[in-house]
Amino acid sequence: MRLYGKNPVIERLRANPKSIRKITLQRGLSEATIIGKKARQWGIPVRVVEKSKILKMTRNSNAQGVIIDIDDPEYVAYDELLEYALKKKRVLVFLDELNDPQNLGAIIRSLGCLGHFSLVLPTHKSVKITEAVLRVASGGENYVQFGIVSNLNKAIRQAKDEGFHIAGTVVEGGEPLDAVDLPFPLGVVIGSEQKGIRDVTKKVLDVRISIPMHVNTVTFNAAAAASIICYEISKQRRQKK
């Protein structure tokens, strides 16, 4: 996989340098010395090229003069992810048939900023972690643990068997987010952009939550809703330590 842009590259060097296979820098780039020095500390090959080469490699995208080739995202085995989440008091985030790469990238970015979250994706009818997703994530992926499962509802029930309470977002009939007392350990389900959480998934929820809104004719997209909900989760998690 290939990423570009100063911030994602610098963040990757800081948090996950072992995943970087190669760095390509534009000749004359002001940050080239700093990036090159950090790369060589980790034994990462560095190549310096002309701007025209950078533009060709990125199809004229705004690469800001730096490109990295990285390993594919690492998905943790689900049993291991559950065990780690319990041990480290992480919150599980289950995505129910989310299909938009921009939304997934934005969710990962928010989870990375807030910290202490693990993300679970289904193998079917769901966007996967791609270069486009990681560009939006802007380095947040370095601070989120990822799992992938073949059956989301089965994975949720397994989490419940391990002691997790499962919350989910609904448009109507949920407890207001600013009034609900969230139980921990916790998992939260985020629905798709078009349909929200599927009815079959709603049946396994312990807590249904809604975001209070000024009007009901306009709704948050999945990424915005996830950010708001996970901020509240993060706040209550800190308060209950």
N, C-alpha and C positions, 0 to 999 in steps of 0.2 A: 504494500500500500504506500501511497505517496501523500505527504502533507506539505503545505507551504504557508508562509507567513511568519513574521518574527515572533509573535506571541506564542503560537502553538509550538514552535520549535524550541524557544527558550524554556517554556514550561515542560516540554518533554525531556529536555536535557536535565532539568532540575529534578523531575520526579521519576522518570522512567528511562534513563539513558541506555539501559541494556537492550531496549526494544528498537533502538535506532541502528540501521544497517549502514547508512551512508548519508552524508550531508553534502549538498551542492550549494556553493555560495557565489553570488555575483561579484565579479571583480570590482574593487573600490567601495564595497558596502561598508558603511561606518561601523556596523556591529560585527563585521567579519572577524576581527581580531578576538573579541570576547567569545563569540560562538565557536570559532576555531580552537581556541585555547581549551574551552570546556570539553569539546569533542575529543581532542587529543588526550585529555586526561583519562578518558574512558576507552581510548583505543579505537575511536570511530573514524573511519576514512573520511577525509574532507577533500572535495574537488572544487577548484575555483575556475569559473567560466565567465564568458562575456554575457552581457545583458540579453543579447539576441538569443543565446542558448537557453537562458532561463525562460524567456517568453515562449520559445518553441516547446520546451518541456511541459509548460503549464497551459499551453494553448492561449497565450496572451492574458491569462488571469492575473490578478493582483498578488503576485507571489512575494512582493517586498524583498526580492533578491535572495531568498533562501528556500531551499527545498530539502526535505528529508524523506528517505525511504525507510519504512518501518515494518516491523513484523505485523502480521494480522492480529486483530484483537484476541485476547485470551479469554475464553469462556471457562469459568470455574464449574466443576461438577456440582450439581444442585445439592447433593447431600453435604458436600464440603462447604458450599455457600451458606447453607442453613446453620451448620455447626459454627462457622466463623461469625455469622450474624448474631447468634445467641451469645457467644463468648465475648464479642466486642460490643454488644448492645447496638448493633446496626439495625436500621429500619429497612424492611424489604419493600421494594416498589415493583408491582406487577403491571405490565402493560398489556391490556386486553385488545389485541388486533389493531394496534397503532400502525398507520401506514405512511405517514408523512415524514420524510427524512429530516426536514427542517425542525419539526416538532420534537423528534427524538434527539437531535443534536442539542436543541435548547434545553430539553429536560436533563440531559447528561450534564450540560454546563451548570445548570442550577444545582443539581445534586452534588457536583464536585465542589461548588462554592459553599454549600451548607455542610457537607461532610457527613460521614457515618450512615451512608445509604448503600444498599446493594440493589442492582437492577436485574429483573427477571423478564426475559423475552420468550415468547412462544416461537416454535419453529415454523408454524403455518400462519398465513394471513397476517404477517407482521413484517415491518421494515427491519432490516438487519443493520449492523454497524458497518458503514461503508466510509469511503473517503469523504463523501459529501456530508455525512453525519458528523464525522470527526472535525471537519472544518468549522461547522457551526458550534460544536462542543468547545472549541477554543482552548483545549488543554484540560477541560473538566474530566475527560475520560481517564486521566491518570489517577484520579482519586475516587473512582467508583468501581466496585466489583461487579462483574457481569456473569449472569448465568443464563442458560438457554434450555428450555424444556419442551417436550413434545406435546404435553397436555397441561394447559395452564390450570384448569380447575383441579386436576389431580395434584399438581404442585402446591396449590393453595391449601388443599385439604391436608397435605403432608406437613405444611408449615403449621397449620392449626394443631395437628397431632403433636408437634414439637413445642406447643405452648404459645404460638403467635396468635394474637387477635387480628382479625382482618377487617379493615375499613375500606369503604369504596365511595366514589363520588356519584351522586345522583342529582338530577335537575330538580326533582320535586320529592317531597316526603322525607328528606334527610334532616338530621340535626344541624343547626347552623354551626359552621366551622368555628366561629368566634365564641361559641357557648359550650361546645362538646368537650368533655373530659376524656381524652384519648387514653386507652389502655395500652400498656407495654408488657412484653415485647410486641411489636406492631408490624403489620404489613399493610400496604395500601394499594388498591387497584385503581389504575387510571384507564378510562375507556378510550375508544377510538374517536376520531374527529367527527365522524358522521353519526354514529349510533350510540356513543357512550359505552357503558358497560353492558355486556350481553345479559339477557334475562337469566340464562343458566349460571352465569357467574354471580349475579346478584343473590342467588339462593345461598351461597356460601359466605356471604358477608355477615360479620358480627355487628358492625356499626355502619350506618349509612349517613353520609355527611354531604352538606350542600354549602356552597359559597354564597353568602348574602350578597345580593346585587340590587342596584338602584332600580333597574328595569329588567323585565324578563324577556324582552324581545331581542336582546343582544346577549350573547353568551361568550364565555372565555374559550379560546382554543385549548387543546390538550396541554400544550406546553405552559401556557399562562396559568391554567388551573393547577397543574402539577406543582408549579413554582410556589403558588400561594399556599396550597395544602402542605407541601413539604416544609415551607418556612414555619407554619404553625406547629407541625409535628416536631421540628427541630427545637422550637422554643419550649414546648411542653416537655420534651425529652430532657433538656437542660434543667428545667425546673424540678423534675422528679428524680434527679440523680441522688 
